[in-house]
Amino acid sequence: MAHLLTTLAHAGCDIDPSTASLIPPLHFSTTFERNADGEYPHGYKYARDGNPTRRQLEASLATIEGGTDCRAFSSGLAASAAILQSLDPGDHILIPDDVYHGFRRLVVDHFATRGIETTSVNMSDPACIETAFRPSTKMVWIETPSNPLLQITDIRKTAATARAHGAVTVVDNTWMTPVLQRPFELGADLILHSLTKYISGHSDALGGAVVSFKESELFDRVCAYQQQVGAVLDPFSSWITLRGLRTLGVRLTHQSTTADAIARFLEGHPRVRIVHYPGLKSHPGYDLARSQMRGSGGMLSFEVESSEADAMAVAASVRVFTRATSLGGTESLIEHRRSMEGPDSPTPPSLLRLSIGLEHSEDLIEDLDRALAYR
Ligand SMILES: *Cc1c(COP(=O)(O)O)cnc(C)c1O
């Protein structure tokens, strides 16, 4: 197989047989003609079941993750819900204690109330994971690096432990993408993506995907749910996400390099208490990150000396960064995470999270330097 960068650059660009166009057409049709004999000549019947543009994106995502197949949904959380609904009442799942807050809410508000038992675990400690298993544990949900503390979970070890207990492993690979982390090579069964972030990459499309390593009853349930519930990715979002995918390799490599420079700058700044970035030697997951990631990623967080008000004042003073949630776009973002997550948030009050975009690192560093000197 070609290098990932090459595969990405050509994603979805099979020459269109009817026009020879290089760039794939965008199919909006909700319905497809049936032959006189009752067959569907191209396999498409109705857009909830399948749409050629969405199918192109799903096939590309499966290829780049090294999986067999993929299903694209209207958001990352819709894709997460498709995985969770495959569980039965009484089944038990392990989730990270610092999991993406929207996922925690989905589990607590919608699945725990329907009999899915959940244990929140410190997944940076393999011993905590091991002891949390029960006979009814069916799934382990990993998000690494975690959000917003960037703790690292050992995917290889956790997936092996899960397998020994008869449970499947799901990795939320939104922050790393296949460019920086390859969960199937480390033993994962399913990969979850919020396509909204790095994969579409321009803060203009909402989407999610589930990629399966191999055919399984679990993935069949995900597929049936997509078709029967219909939270499918729409044709335009599919098309624009496929366009984003072609530049993912260069974008994320650049973002990761810039984030590394910013983490080093912040670590040396007297008004910064701690920087959470797995590319720093001071990070407790540094060695593990090097063993399972191909770069440290475009996300980092740091805690400002000394109060929440100081953190808010820094966020208020930036000019190149934009104060907004989300991540993975071309523009750098800064976010006071705790006030975004709400009163039950476990996030430290003086923590600011950064999503690094495609600006020059010197402009970003100068902006943070100025903002940190606000008084
Ligand atoms: C944003 C995000 C999600 C949720 O995706 P949506 O597209 O917003 O539904 C899930 N996991 C991670 C790590 C995310 O950053």
The ligand as an SDF file (V2000), in Angstrom:
LIG
                    3D

 15 15  0  0  0  0  0  0  0  0999 V2000
  -16.0930   16.8060   19.4430 C   0  0  0  0  0  0  0  0  0  0  0  0
  -15.7870   15.4600   19.9700 C   0  0  0  0  0  0  0  0  0  0  0  0
  -16.7670   14.4630   19.9940 C   0  0  0  0  0  0  0  0  0  0  0  0
  -18.2050   14.7120   19.5850 C   0  0  0  0  0  0  0  0  0  0  0  0
  -18.3460   14.9830   18.2320 O   0  0  0  0  0  0  0  0  0  0  0  0
  -19.5300   15.8870   17.6100 P   0  0  0  0  0  0  0  0  0  0  0  0
  -19.2110   15.8690   16.1590 O   0  0  0  0  0  0  0  0  0  0  0  0
  -19.4230   17.2460   18.2570 O   0  0  0  0  0  0  0  0  0  0  0  0
  -20.8120   15.2170   17.9540 O   0  0  0  0  0  0  0  0  0  0  0  0
  -16.4000   13.2100   20.4660 C   0  0  0  0  0  0  0  0  0  0  0  0
  -15.1480   12.9550   20.8920 N   0  0  0  0  0  0  0  0  0  0  0  0
  -14.1860   13.8970   20.8750 C   0  0  0  0  0  0  0  0  0  0  0  0
  -12.8270   13.5500   21.3560 C   0  0  0  0  0  0  0  0  0  0  0  0
  -14.4710   15.1800   20.4230 C   0  0  0  0  0  0  0  0  0  0  0  0
  -13.5050   16.1240   20.4240 O   0  0  0  0  0  0  0  0  0  0  0  0
  1  2  1  0
  2  3  1  0
  2 14  2  0
  3  4  1  0
  3 10  2  0
  4  5  1  0
  5  6  1  0
  6  7  2  0
  6  8  1  0
  6  9  1  0
 10 11  1  0
 11 12  2  0
 12 13  1  0
 12 14  1  0
 14 15  1  0
M  END
$$$$
